[in-house]
Amino acid sequence: MSFSDPLSITISAVTTPLPRVNTQGDETTYQSADGLIQVQASHDSGKRLRHLLRVNHSKLTPDPFIPAENVKVSMSTYMVFDVPVVGYTAAEQLAVYTGFKTLYTATSDALISKLLAGES
């Protein structure tokens, strides 16, 4: 089963459609028309199961050394579920994720704001 196509992401109040552009094995990539936003979903199995959801974001910004020129910069944010092959049901994994999501979204994402400011 796959995600809906296209995916949609809203960043800074701008919603961008991300159609599926590549599926190779257990990895699928969704990408904006300009190529500046990507979402990747992948699965890896071995001694443990790893499920990854990743957003890659790029933009053009003035070069700090040559302000008349622009450079492409990028960032990524991702979530990995790393679970044993047996021992956790999908419902138990979802419950742990829900607790985690509640932790980091509480008080208008205060924990993430502090993390991005270098606090721990």
N, C-alpha and C positions, 0 to 999 in steps of 0.2 A: 504494500500500500504506500502511496506517495502523498506528499503535501499537495494542497490545491495549487493550481497553476493559472495565473501568476500569483506569487506571494505579493504582499503589500507591506511597506514599512513607512512609518511616519517619523521623520527626524526634523526637529525645530519647526513643527507644524506643517511640514511639507510631506505629503504622501506620495510615494514613488512605487510604481508597479515593478515587480521583479519577475519576469518570465524565466522559466527553466531554460538554461542554455547548455547544460551538460549533465549527463548521468553516466558515470563510469564505475561499475562494480557497486560498492556500498557507499558511494559519495555522489551527491547531487549539488549542482551549483545553480543559483538563481541570480540574475544580474540586471541592473538598470540599463536602459538604452545607451546611456553615455559611458557605461562601464565603471562609474565611480562608486557604485554600491553593489556589493555582492553578499549573498547569504549562502553559506555552505552547510550541508547536513551530511554527516558521515557516521559510519558504524565500523568498529573494529572488534574482532573477536580473537581470543587466544586464551590465556590463563584467566583473563578478566574480560568483561564486555565494556567497551568505551563508546559512548554515544556523544557526538559533538554537534553543537549548533553554533555557528560563527558568523558574525557580521564584519565585513571588511569595508571600510569607508575611506575614500580618497577625496582630495580637493586640491584646487590650485590656490596658492597663496604667494604674496610677494616674497622674493628671496631676501632674507635679512641682510645679506652682504651686497646684493645688487638689486635694490628696490624696484628698478625699472623692469626687472624680469620676474616672471612667476616660476615657481617650482611646484611639483606635485608632492604632496605629503599624504601619509595614510595612517590609519589606526585600525585596530581590530578589537573586538570584544567577543568573548565566547564563553560558553558553558559546556562543561564536560561532566557526564555521568559516568563514573568509574565503579562498576559493580562486579561482584563475583558471578561466575557462571550460574551458580545455584545459591539459594539462600534468601533472596529478596524477590518478592512478587512485584509485578508492575505497580500494583496499588501501594505497596510499601515504599517503593522508589518515589512514586508521586507524592506520598505523604511527607517524605524527607524534603523533597524539592519544595513543596508548599510551605513547610516551615522555614526553609531557607529564603524563599521569595518574600514571605511575611517579614522576616528579619531585615532584609535589605531594602524593602520598599516602605517600611514604617517611617512615619514623620517626614513625608515627602522626600524619600530617598536620602535621608540624612546620613546613614551609614556609608553609602556610596560617595556622597559629597565629601565626607571626611576621609575616606580611603583615597580618593583622587587628589586630596590636598596633602597626602603623605602621612596621615594619621594611621595608627594601628592599635 
